[in-house]
Amino acid sequence: MSAELEPTVHPEAEREVEILAAEKEVYPPSEEVVARANVPNYMEVREEANKDFIAFWDARAKEFIDWYEPYEKVLDDSNAPFFKWFVGGKTNIAHNALDRHVHTWRRNKLALIWEGENGELRTFSYFRLWQEVKRFANVLRSMGVKKGDTVTIYMGRVPELAIAMLASAKIGAIHSVVYGGFSEQALADRIEDAQSRVLVTCDGAWLRGKTVNLKDIADEALKRSPVVETVIVYQRTGQEVNMEQGRDYWWHELMNLPIASPRCETEVMDAEDPLFILYTSGTTGKPKGVLHTCGGYQVYIATTLKYAFDLKDEDRWWCAADPGWITGHSYIVYAPLILGVTGFMYEGAPNYPYPNRWWQLIEKYAINVFYTAPTAIRGLMRFGEAWPNRHDLSSLRLLGTVGEPINPEAWRWYYRVIGKERCPIIDTWWQTETGGFMITPTPVVPLKPGSATIPFAGIDADVVREDGTPCDPNEDGYLVVKRPWPGMARTVWGDPDRYVAQYWSEFKAQGWYFTGDSARKDSDGYFWIIGRMDDVIKVSGYRLGTAEIESALVSHKDVAEAAVIGVPDELKGNVIYAFCILNAGVSKDDGLVDELKQHVRREVGPIAVPAAIEFVDSLPKTRSGKIMRRLLKAQVLGQDAGDTSTLAD
Ligand code: PRX
């Protein structure tokens, strides 16, 4: 979906009415769904888990994960909020995702089916994926990558992205995947922060029949952030690229050398050793590197996927996210492999070449469980029912959504048109920081359109007031999590103080994790997520920080100051509005608007391009100099400005 679509303001009041109606619309699970559920007695299991969450996670850690050496303790909370899980346990996620399966009947089972945008098909059995990962792990080792080093991965949606992640994990390196839709400065900042000496990238990526010049972008980023010594380039598009002698190597050439041997020991990792960094936006400043570790993360993602999406060994699972975001890390790459299921990955856009591409893929590969974002559903809904109705979607058993609140209208369409009123919709609320699903139904939980339903087993989430007292039913408040869980982020890379400040200081006295979201609970205890309370904007489900876009704008020679806000949009959830103060003497013409949009596209990426840019002479600020984005938003939406007593003038 083009970042330049003209925004339509979704009246918030309308949404409110829609949600109040949806609250009373309950979809209980069918007998058939309950009968085949992995955990048919989930409500009882959940109750038990909430009484003794340590025992619950202990059992799951033994059920889903192999340990080279057992852990001594499930949870160490002596240094909260720096919690440790499965203390002393030794493991490796690559062992659980691959090594162990090749010694079972799954050896020849498909681990991954991939289709390129051009229709190209590639398949990987567990055995073949294991071989490829070992070979690339040896390539990384030959480039001097050791346990604890960081490897930045910046690629399109190709199987090699998963191979690079798994290979890093196998040798104990910490991967930092940067979404392929990010651009020069965004990539440079992330490389710099992670101090990666190795970058894995592609020549280009296919999107809507055109190529995105990933290697060119990477070259520019490396000029700005010269820590990288080695670049490994996977050839996807075959376009002309610059290869710098002594720094840049072709993936396929390296994989043909004797160094790429398929004999490679898996590194033994401590449960609390770092597994990966994933950059995400938060309140103010540069994106922060959320750190996940080797033990608890595995236990958490395997459990949540198995329970919520009810996966069986014979299933074909399609998580249509990008591997470059947490959804892809947890639920395209790692959890499905840990569970030994067959995953599907598609390279391109959902509506290319026609709006039936996804439905065609579901039919062609007989996908059983499908997981996507509300924005994609709304986008495809616009094209009408005839497109999905041309396809046999009867293989589908369950559907899922993630990334932003799903409006009841889109939910109902998804349920009726795609799921034919047979497939429960698993609306999963979670975050980069939580590692996996936090508030989600399982197939046996009654559903309400637009609600992520209830906290997962062992998760103590709540909606509270500023002083920590619980909100009344239907009262808006802060969404918090009151006890730790194994998949939680452990810190912000290189900045533990920021970790504490960002997540653990709002409700410091209580020791609760603050999510940054507002929500309400209805009288049945169902959660309704409202949205972000901080300077994070969700555009088409992508998480963007105001600070990163503002600094891109002010890096343009004509801009003195900038402020950006999110404005509700029917299709994308939100779009970006930017306000710029120009330098003296610069003329405010439309040409400059276009130029600034191009500039943001080049610096941050297409998803960050503002839908509108307004030139102003001043910005509303508090006396301490903080921009009052709330006032800008009220102005754009034509709402009352509310309390303006802190405004400087
Ligand atoms: O605001 C919530 C929204 O996405 C934020 C987390 O974004 P990110 O870290 O990029 O992770 C997205 C994928 C897990 C949350 O703070 N969000 C995520 N899922 C939902 C949601 N809002 C409403 N309903 C959801 N199901």
Boltz pocket constraint, residues with backbone or C-beta under 6 A from the ligand:
constraints:
  - pocket:
      binder: B
      contacts: [[A, 280], [A, 326], [A, 327], [A, 401], [A, 402], [A, 403], [A, 404], [A, 405], [A, 406], [A, 427], [A, 428], [A, 429], [A, 430], [A, 431], [A, 432], [A, 433], [A, 439], [A, 452], [A, 515], [A, 516], [A, 517], [A, 529], [A, 531], [A, 532], [A, 538], [A, 541], [A, 542], [A, 543]]
      max_distance: 6.0
